[in-house]
Amino acid sequence: MTKEINTIDPSMGSAVDECARKFYFRYVRGVTPIWEPDYFISGRAWDAMLGEWRKDGTPSKRYVAAISAMQAVYDTCRCEFFNERRTPENLTALFARYIEWEEFQQKYKVLGSNLGFRFPYKDFFLGGELDAFLEWPPYGVVVDENKTTTVIPESKGWPRYEDGFSLGRYANQITHYLWACMQISEEVWGTRALIACLDIPKRPTTQRTLFQPLWLKRTQAQILDYLDLCEARMRKIRDCQARGVWPKEGQHCTGGWGFSRCEYAPLCQLPIHLEDIEVPLNLYRVGEPWAPWDGVKSSADIGEGKEEV
């Protein structure tokens, strides 16, 4: 008998949309591939760096803490190969550029960073972790979401990224975190999605935009649409769990144009019943918990915060 799932976050929602069987392996049995993609590591490390940088303290102490937090992510990761743009050395160089870039931005006050949250909605909970939320005149409270990319933005155009946060793969995530912040503050303006380009020019004369903020808002109708989606997702999860049936629904299990092979394909290809599958420990880890909301609690005082200088 598995524990009832009563909390959902954007990662869980995307998985159950894609395939119930994939959701079962990752979030019910806690099965994760033994090796992680390098883009997961570098993204997590960048979040850790900015989280430390936004805390109280002198710039020198915050810098040392940020580098240490980044290195701790790499020291404990499970990755065989790193693209040169996703190495600790490249992130350190990018972070130095970020500090220079931030000096010329409009000043804001950090109200909280790397905050776990879990708020009730109807008969379940929405959970996750906020990268940061800021008091940013003249907007008000702004959710800050960090993203990294190896694509040179000028080659594709920033509107492509803005579309992705409005209608594409990150749209639901932005709405999820915005709704969460609205449970903390009544003065939420919207979201700043800060995209950091990992492709640092090797020649000093090469000009490139390494950091681009995208300012995103949501209407009440868009938020309600998302909450309806979360409710439908939770109904599907509870139905599968009640019946003990997690069907294969993936359309690209073994890959395809623009899609990588599902990390759980080796398990799904086994000709035995789902509950009888013994996970090969040379390929996967078992019992990996998923609860990003168990970090610093969202009920923390948003008080005065730390002013960026």
C-alpha positions in Angstrom: 0.0 0.0 0.0 1.6 3.3 -1.1 1.2 6.6 0.7 -1.6 8.8 -0.6 -0.3 11.7 -2.7 -2.0 14.9 -1.7 0.6 17.5 -2.9 1.5 18.4 -6.5 4.1 20.7 -8.0 5.0 21.7 -11.6 7.4 18.8 -12.1 4.8 16.3 -10.9 2.1 17.9 -13.0 4.2 17.7 -16.2 5.0 14.1 -15.5 1.4 13.0 -15.0 0.4 14.9 -18.1 3.0 13.1 -20.1 2.6 9.5 -18.8 1.0 8.0 -15.7 3.6 5.2 -15.7 6.4 7.7 -15.7 4.7 9.5 -12.8 4.4 6.2 -10.9 8.1 5.4 -11.2 9.4 8.8 -10.2 6.9 10.0 -7.6 5.3 6.9 -6.2 8.2 4.5 -6.1 10.9 7.2 -6.0 13.0 5.7 -8.9 15.5 8.0 -10.4 18.2 7.4 -13.0 21.6 6.8 -11.4 23.1 9.5 -13.8 21.7 13.0 -14.0 21.8 15.2 -17.2 24.3 18.0 -16.9 21.7 20.7 -17.5 19.9 19.6 -14.3 23.2 20.1 -12.4 24.1 23.4 -13.8 20.6 24.8 -13.3 20.6 23.6 -9.7 24.0 25.0 -9.1 23.0 28.4 -10.5 20.0 28.5 -8.3 22.2 27.7 -5.3 24.6 30.5 -6.2 21.9 33.2 -6.5 20.2 32.0 -3.4 23.3 32.6 -1.3 24.1 35.9 -3.1 20.7 37.2 -2.1 21.2 36.6 1.7 22.4 39.1 4.3 26.1 39.8 4.6 28.9 41.7 3.0 29.5 41.2 -0.8 32.7 39.2 -0.1 31.1 36.8 2.3 28.1 36.3 0.0 30.4 35.7 -2.9 32.3 33.0 -1.0 29.1 31.4 0.1 27.7 31.4 -3.4 30.8 29.7 -4.8 30.7 27.1 -2.0 27.0 26.4 -2.6 27.7 25.9 -6.3 30.6 23.6 -5.7 28.6 21.6 -3.2 26.0 20.8 -5.9 28.8 19.6 -8.3 30.5 17.6 -5.5 27.3 15.6 -4.8 25.9 15.3 -8.3 25.6 12.1 -10.4 26.8 13.1 -13.9 29.4 11.4 -16.1 30.0 14.3 -18.6 29.6 18.0 -18.6 29.3 20.3 -21.6 32.1 22.9 -21.2 29.4 25.6 -20.7 27.9 23.7 -17.8 31.1 23.3 -15.7 31.8 24.9 -12.3 34.5 27.0 -14.0 32.1 28.4 -16.5 29.4 29.1 -13.9 32.0 30.9 -11.7 32.9 33.1 -14.7 29.2 33.8 -15.5 28.5 34.6 -11.8 31.2 37.3 -12.0 29.5 38.8 -15.0 26.2 38.6 -13.2 27.5 40.7 -10.3 28.7 43.3 -12.7 25.4 43.3 -14.6 23.3 43.6 -11.4 25.1 46.8 -10.4 23.4 48.6 -13.2 19.9 47.2 -12.6 17.1 48.9 -10.7 17.4 48.3 -6.9 15.1 45.8 -5.2 14.7 44.3 -1.8 14.9 40.5 -1.3 12.0 39.3 0.8 12.9 35.6 0.6 14.9 33.1 -1.5 14.9 29.4 -2.0 11.6 29.1 0.0 9.8 25.8 0.2 6.0 26.2 0.2 2.9 24.0 0.5 -0.5 25.7 0.4 -4.0 24.2 0.5 -6.3 24.4 -2.5 -9.7 22.6 -2.2 -8.9 19.1 -1.0 -5.2 18.9 -1.9 -2.0 21.0 -1.7 0.1 22.9 -4.2 3.8 22.8 -3.3 7.2 23.7 -4.6 10.1 26.0 -4.0 10.4 29.7 -4.9 13.7 30.8 -6.3 13.0 34.3 -4.7 10.4 36.9 -4.3 11.3 40.6 -4.2 9.9 44.0 -3.4 10.7 45.9 -6.5 9.5 49.5 -6.8 7.5 50.6 -8.7 6.0 47.2 -9.4 5.4 45.8 -5.9 6.1 42.2 -5.0 7.7 40.2 -7.9 8.4 36.5 -8.1 12.0 35.8 -9.4 12.5 32.7 -11.5 16.0 31.7 -12.6 16.7 29.9 -15.9 19.9 29.1 -17.8 20.3 28.4 -21.5 23.2 27.4 -23.8 21.4 28.8 -26.8 22.7 32.3 -27.8 19.5 34.3 -27.4 20.3 36.7 -30.2 20.3 33.9 -32.7 16.7 32.9 -31.8 15.3 36.2 -30.5 14.0 36.9 -27.0 10.3 36.7 -28.1 10.8 32.9 -28.5 11.7 32.7 -24.8 8.8 34.9 -23.8 6.4 32.7 -25.7 7.8 29.7 -23.8 6.9 31.3 -20.5 3.5 32.4 -21.7 2.3 29.4 -23.6 5.1 26.8 -23.7 6.9 24.5 -21.4 7.5 26.9 -18.5 4.1 28.6 -18.6 2.4 26.5 -15.9 5.5 26.7 -13.7 5.4 30.5 -13.8 1.6 30.5 -12.9 2.2 28.0 -10.1 4.9 30.1 -8.4 2.9 33.3 -8.9 -0.2 31.8 -7.2 2.0 30.6 -4.3 3.5 34.1 -3.8 -0.1 35.5 -3.8 -0.7 33.3 -0.7 2.1 35.2 1.0 1.5 38.7 -0.2 -1.5 40.7 -1.4 0.7 43.0 -3.5 2.1 40.6 -6.1 2.7 42.3 -9.5 4.0 39.4 -11.6 7.2 37.5 -12.4 10.6 38.3 -13.5 12.1 35.3 -15.4 15.8 36.0 -15.5 17.5 34.0 -18.3 21.2 33.6 -18.0 23.1 32.6 -21.2 25.9 30.1 -20.4 27.7 30.8 -23.7 30.3 33.4 -22.5 32.2 34.9 -25.5 35.8 33.8 -25.6 36.9 37.0 -27.3 36.5 40.2 -25.2 35.4 42.1 -28.2 32.4 39.9 -28.8 29.2 41.5 -27.6 26.5 39.3 -26.2 23.5 39.7 -23.9 24.2 37.2 -21.1 21.3 38.2 -18.8 17.8 39.0 -20.0 14.8 39.6 -17.7 11.4 38.8 -19.0 8.5 40.5 -17.2 5.4 38.3 -17.1 1.9 38.8 -15.7 -1.1 36.5 -15.3 -4.8 37.5 -15.3 -7.2 36.0 -12.8 -8.7 33.9 -15.6 -5.3 32.4 -16.4 -4.7 31.6 -12.7 -8.1 29.9 -12.4 -7.4 27.9 -15.6 -4.2 26.6 -14.1 -5.9 25.7 -10.8 -8.5 23.8 -12.8 -5.6 21.9 -14.5 -4.1 21.1 -11.1 -7.4 19.7 -9.9 -7.7 17.5 -13.0 -4.2 16.3 -12.5 -4.9 15.4 -8.9 -8.0 13.5 -9.9 -6.0 11.5 -12.3 -3.3 10.7 -9.8 -5.9 9.6 -7.2 -7.8 7.5 -9.7 -4.6 5.7 -10.7 -3.6 5.2 -7.1 -7.0 3.9 -6.0 -7.2 1.4 -8.9 -3.5 0.5 -8.7 -3.3 1.1 -12.5 -0.7 3.4 -14.0 -1.0 3.0 -17.8 1.7 3.7 -20.3 0.7 6.9 -22.1 4.0 8.2 -23.5 4.1 9.1 -27.2 7.9 9.2 -27.4 9.0 6.4 -25.1 12.0 5.5 -27.2 12.7 9.0 -28.5 11.9 10.7 -31.8 12.4 13.9 -33.6 13.1 16.5 -31.0 12.6 14.1 -28.1 15.0 12.1 -26.1 14.4 8.5 -24.9 12.4 8.3 -21.7 14.6 7.5 -18.8 12.1 4.8 -17.7 11.9 3.0 -21.1 14.1 0.1 -19.9 11.6 -0.6 -17.1 8.5 -0.2 -19.3 9.9 -2.7 -21.8 10.1 -5.5 -19.3 7.4 -8.1 -20.0 6.2 -8.4 -16.4 3.5 -6.7 -14.2 4.3 -3.3 -12.9 4.4 -4.1 -9.2 6.7 -7.1 -9.9 9.4 -5.0 -11.5 12.7 -5.2 -9.6 14.5 -2.0 -10.5 18.1 -2.7 -11.6 20.3 -0.8 -9.2 23.1 -0.4 -11.8 20.7 2.0 -13.7 18.5 3.5 -11.1 18.3 4.6 -7.5 15.2 3.7 -5.5 13.4 5.5 -2.7 14.5 9.0 -3.7 12.1 11.4 -2.0 10.5 14.3 -3.8 9.4 17.1 -1.6 10.9 20.5 -2.6 8.4 22.1 -0.3 10.2 20.7 2.7 12.8 23.5 2.6 12.5 26.9 4.3 8.8 27.3 5.1 6.8 29.9 3.2 5.3 31.2 6.5 8.6 32.9 7.2 8.4 36.6 7.9 8.7 38.6 4.7 9.5 41.7 6.8 12.2 44.1 5.7 14.3 41.7 3.7 17.7 42.5 2.4 18.3 45.4 0.1 20.4 44.8 -3.0 23.2 47.3 -3.5 
